[in-house]
Amino acid sequence: KVEVDNVQLLVNFSEGSRSWKTVLYSQATCLSAGDNYLLIGCQDGTFHVYNKQGVLTFPVLNLGCSILRAAVNGSYVAVVTISPALAIWNVPEKRNVLKDESLSSFMSENRSICSLEITKEGNVTIGLSNKTSYCYSYSLSAWMLIGH
């Protein structure tokens, strides 16, 4: 059952005219666009990845809790959920790169996420409200403090 209050129409305009539109069945919580993809994170834990033509290019996945932040760069998309956890995918390969990596080692009630960035190589940096930054190291399977 879909309630009318939960339906959102997303319209993309390019050069002053509508280029495509889609319907979301949950409230959008974040949006991130790169050169190749647009990612929309939703309150119900789903996220949607579209190409420039508005074609859904990745399966709609449900991560189980609301999407807080999103980042897109090159072939990679990253999302942070309110749990808080990070997940990363390579879109063209439809491959998970990092699954449900906890942020609890550096998150607290006094700290919030101010930024999420991903490089074209799939490396992620998270900036916090207390002016610290962390980068995930794949080789160490751990978060590195890179700025204080």
Rosetta blueprint (number, residue, H / E / L):
1 K L
2 V L
3 E L
4 V H
5 D H
6 N H
7 V L
8 Q E
9 L E
10 L E
11 V E
12 N E
13 F E
14 S E
15 E L
16 G L
17 S E
18 R E
19 S E
20 W E
21 K E
22 T E
23 V E
24 L E
25 Y L
26 S L
27 Q L
28 A E
29 T E
30 C E
31 L E
32 S E
33 A E
34 G L
35 D L
36 N L
37 Y E
38 L E
39 L E
40 I E
41 G E
42 C E
43 Q L
44 D L
45 G L
46 T E
47 F E
48 H E
49 V E
50 Y E
51 N E
52 K L
53 Q L
54 G L
55 V L
56 L E
57 T L
58 F L
59 P L
60 V L
61 L E
62 N E
63 L L
64 G L
65 C L
66 S L
67 I E
68 L E
69 R E
70 A E
71 A E
72 V E
73 N E
74 G L
75 S L
76 Y E
77 V E
78 A E
79 V E
80 V E
81 T E
82 I L
83 S L
84 P L
85 A E
86 L E
87 A E
88 I E
89 W E
90 N E
91 V L
92 P L
93 E L
94 K L
95 R E
96 N E
97 V E
98 L E
99 K E
100 D E
101 E E
102 S E
103 L L
104 S L
105 S L
106 F L
107 M L
108 S L
109 E L
110 N L
111 R L
112 S L
113 I E
114 C E
115 S E
116 L E
117 E E
118 I E
119 T L
120 K L
121 E L
122 G L
123 N L
124 V E
125 T E
126 I E
127 G E
128 L E
129 S L
130 N L
131 K L
132 T L
133 S E
134 Y E
135 C E
136 Y E
137 S E
138 Y L
139 S L
140 L L
141 S L
142 A E
143 W E
144 M E
145 L E
146 I E
147 G E
148 H L
